[in-house]
Amino acid sequence: MKSVTIKLSYAEEVKNFVNTVNRYPFEMDLRSGRHVVDAKSILGIFSLDLSKPIALDIYTDHCEALLKEIGSYIVSEQ
């Protein structure tokens, strides 16, 4: 499993992020506080507090291509 912290500020960023992560077969969750949503769900993402960075949990160890594609949203890697 790989975890990174991302920041999505605008609706267009959320749309582009969801389109990108949906091209990958592995499961991903977004965590904000105690709320967890499917990272591939645009409605789930909009239910989170997007004013703060959120944690992206990727349930695979082979996600280098994904991390490169979403690099502009990544604030920090854990």
N, C-alpha and C positions, 0 to 999 in steps of 0.2 A: 504494500500500500504506500502511496505517495501523498503527501499533504502540502498544499501551497496556500498562501493567502492572496486573494484577489480583490480588486476594487472595480465595481461596475457602477458608473455614475449616471449614465443616460439610458433611456429606453432603447436607443439604437445600439448601444454597446451590449445590452442584455440580449437583444435579437441576434446580433452577430455571434455572441458567445454561445447561445443555445444552438444556432446553426452549425457552429464548429464542433461542439462536443457531441452532437447527435451523429456525426460521421464516424465516431469511434464505438466499438462494440462493448467496451467494458463499462461497469457501473461507476457512477460518480454521485456524490452528495455534496450539498452546500450546507455549512453550519454557521448560524449566527446566534450566539448565546446558546440557549437550549433548543432552538428550533432547527430542525434538519429537513431539507427538501431535496428532491431529485434534481440534480444539476441540469438535466435535460428537459425540465419542465419550466416553460416561460412563466406560467401562472404561479408556480411555486416560488420562483426567484422573486417575482414582484411582491410576494407576501413577506419577504424578509426586509429588514432595515438596511437599505442600500446606502445610507449616509456613512456607514462604517465599513471597513474591509471585512470580508467574509472568508471562511476557511473552505477550501475545495479539497475533498477527500477522493482520491482516485484509487479504485480497487484493483490495481495491477502494478507491477514493478517495471513494466515496459511501456512507458508513456512519453518517451522523449519527443516524438513527433507532435503529440498533443501539446506538450509544454512549450515547444517552439512556436506553435500556431497561436497559443493564447498568451504568449510572452508579454504582450502590451498590457494585459490586465493583471499580471502577477506583481504583487507588492513585495512578498518575501517567500522563501522556500523553507520548509522545516525538515 
